[in-house]
Amino acid sequence: MIDLYGIPNCDTIKKARAWLDTNGLAYSFHDYKKEGADPARLAKWADTVGWEPLLNRAGTTFRKLDEADKADIDLPKALALMAAHPSSIKRPVVEYRGGLLVGFKPDAWAEALL
């Protein structure tokens, strides 16, 4: 089973969902806006890929944070920021049997999921 995490109105999520549908892959969707971001799951993801790829520093949510929140980010601070502001998590995150994908890269997705 594929678990897709993100925000439904995000353009990248829309592209990812279309790609999954086009390729006939069943998935469940976890909506951060409705369900939040589980701190334990964030920690597991960070253990797998590191916190840096998970934190979307280019997004509006991150850019609007106080300068103090954006300074001196380390693992605990990054996890706290992402749990408090799920829109600051890079989208999408995909959990699948055997791995984790962060961001929508069709070639990497095809290699991992097809």
N, C-alpha and C positions, 0 to 999 in steps of 0.2 A: 504494500500500500504506500501511496505517496501522500505526504502531508505538506500542504502549501500554506505558508504563513505570510500575511501581509495586510494591506488595506484595499478594500474593493474598488475605490475610485482612482487608485494609482494606475497611471498609464502602463508602467512596467508590469504590474500585476495583470492587467488586462491582456497584454501581449503574452505573458507566461501562461495564463489560463487558455487563451486561444491556441497556443502551441500544444499544450497538453491535450486539449480537445481534438485538434487536428490529427494528433498522433494516436488517438484512441486510448489515452492513459487515464485511468480512473484516479481520482484524488479527493482528499478532503481539504476544505479551506478553513483556516483559522483566521478570523478577523480580529486584528489587534484593537480596532476601535470598539468592538463589542465585548471581546473576551480578555483584552489586556495581554501582557507578555509575562509568562511565567518565569520568575527569577531562576529557578532550578534548571529550566530548559535553556535559558540564556547562558548559564554557567557551563552547561554541557556543550552547547555550541561553541563557546569560547575555548573550551578544552580541545575541541576538535579542529577548529580552523583559526583560533586566535581571536581576540576581541577586535583588533583593528579592522578586519574585513567586515565585521558585523555592524560597526558604528558608521552611520552615514553622515560624515562631516560636511558633505556638500549640500545636504537637504535644508529646507527652510526651518524645520523644527530645531535642528542643531544650531544653525546660524542665529536664531532668535534667543538662544540661551544666554544667561548672564556670562560675562567674560570669566568670572571665577569658576563657573561650571565647565567652561571649555578649556581651562588651563590645567596643566599637570595631570592629564588623564592617564590613569593606570587601569589595570584589570578591575579592581573593586569599584572604582569611580565610573568606569565605562558600563559595567553591569547595572549599577544603580541608575545611571542616566537612561539606559535603554529600558529598564523596568518602569521607570517613572514617565518616560516619554517614548512609547513604542513606535511613534512615527520616526524616531531617530535610528531605527534598525534598518539596515540595508534591505531592500526588497527585490525579489522575494527571497525567503529562506525555504528550502525544500529538504525535508527529511525523507529518505527512501531507504529501503533495505540495503545496508552496506555503505551508506554515506550521507553526505550533507552538501547541498549546493547553496551558495550565497550569490545573489544577483542573477539576472537572466542573461545567459550566454548560450544561444541555441546550439552551438557546436558541442560545448561541454555537456549540456543537457542531453543531447542525442547520444553522446558517448556513454553517459551514466545511466540513462533511463530507457534507451531503446535496445 
